Amino acid sequence: MKDRLTQIIKYLPQDIPVDSDESSSDVDNESSSDVDNESCDDADMDMDLELELEAVEQAVSAGSSAASNFNLKFVRQGDWVCVYYDEDYYVGQVIDFKSSEVSTVQFLKTVSDNIYRWPRTDDVADIQSSFLLCSDLDVNLSANGRTFNIRDPPDFQHLWTEYKELYAS
């Protein structure tokens, strides 16, 4: 049990305080003549350790699940993606698939809520997959043939904020 806790603790960020084995010193200081109380104390200590372990596992899991939301890769040319930049997020299309780690993206300009168009001057950049907020967007050309919208768009602002809190702060 303690080995499992120790393994989990080593993955925690260094700025999180973690108690040392204070609970185990209680057992070492007990009298060996009181066997019944010792077995009760061991059970209590095991229960406390189990609860502490569960709390640590939940904290580690919450942090890794948030980070795994952004563990995206480029898949193919033509895919629509949303990319993180320091000041905002941008929707664009992969125009040159170089690898799953880096591809060239041509960005749309936001006209209004969920309405996009190509800018007058091409906005193209090589993007690392580590900056992808989401991919495989269902982007549709509108009836006028000049603007695009995204069917069932994710909350881009929320994704951008979450990414910024995780990686840019």
N, C-alpha and C positions, 0 to 999 in steps of 0.2 A: 504494500500500500504506500509506504513512504517513498519507495523507489519510483512509483508512478507519479507521485506529487512532485518529486525532485525533477523528473523528466519534463513535466509540464511547466514548472517554474522557470526552467532554463530558457524557455521560449518567450517569456514575458519581457516587455521592454524594461530596460535597466532602471528607469525612473519610478517604477512601481515598487513600493516597499513590500517586502515579504518577510513574515516572521520566521525566525530560525526555529530549530527544534525545541522550543521552550516546553511544549506539551510533553515531550519524551523525558525531560528532566524530572517531571513530577513522578513518573513511574520509578526512576532510578532512586529517588529519595524515600520511597515507601519502605515500611518495615516488611521483611519477608515472613514474619510470624503471622500476619493477618492475611491468610490466603483468600478468604471469601471477599474481603474488601478489594484485594488486588485484582481479582478477576472482574469485579464490577468496574473498577477504575480502568482496566484495560478495555472493557467493552465501551465505556464512555469515551475513552480516548479514541478508539477505533471509529465510533460514531462521529465525533468531532472532526477527526481527520477526513472521514468520508464526506461530510458536509463541506469542509474547506476545499477538498479536492473537486467536488461538484461545482462549487462557485468559481474556482480557477478555470476548470474546463469550459464553463459557460462563457467566461470572459475571453478566453483564448478563441473559442469558437465564434463569438460575436465579431471579434476583430478580424479573424481570417475569413469569415463569410462576407464581410463588407469588402475586404480587399479582393476576394475572389470574384466579386461582381465586375471588376475592371480587368480581369485576367483574360482579355480578348486578343484574338489574332486576326490578321487579314486572311481572307479565304480565297477571293477571286476578283478579277477585274469586273467592274460593273456594279459591285455591291455598294449600297448606301450606308454611310457611317456617320456618327456624331463624335466630334473630336474636342478634347479639352484644350483650351488656351487659358492663360492666366486671367484675362479680362472677361472671357465669355466662352461659350461653346459654339461650334459651327457644324453644320450639316453639309456633307459633300459626298461625291461619288469617287470610288477607286477607279482611276483611269489607267494606271500602270501597276499591275501586281508584280512587285519585285520579289517579295518573300512574305512569309507569315509575320515577320517582324517589322518590315518597312515596305511601304507602298506609296505611290503618288496619288494624292487626292485633289480633286477640283471642287472647290467650295461654292455653295449657293449663298445668296444674300437673303437675309430675312426681310420680308416685306411687312408682315404682320403676324399675329398668332397663327402658326401652322401654315403660313403661305410664304413660299420662297421663289426666287427667280435667279437666273444666271446674272452675275454682275456684268457691267459694261466691259470691264477689263478682267480677263481670266485671273482667278485667285487659286493658284496651284502651289502645292507644297509636298515635299516628301515627309511622311508622318511615320513615327515609330508607333508600333501597336500598343505600347505602354500608355499612350495618350487617348486611346479609344474609350469613349464613355458607353457606347453601344454600337451594334452593327446589325446588318441584315434588316434595315429599315424598309418598310413598304412605301416607297415614294411614288406618287402618281402625278402624271402631267394633267393639268386642269383642261377644261373644255376650250379655253381660249388659246391653248398651246404655248403660253408664255410663262405660266407660273406652275409651281409644284405644291403638293400638299402631302402629308404623311398620314397614312391610314393608321389609326390607333397609336398615336405618338406617345412615347414614354414621357415622363416628367423630366425634360432635359435640365431644367433649372435645379431640380432636386439632385439629379445625378451629378451635375457640375459642382454643386455645393458639397456633396458627399465626397467626391473625388478630391476637391480642394482641401477639405478637412483632413483626409487621410494622408495625402502626399505633399501638399504645397504649404502646409502651415509650419 
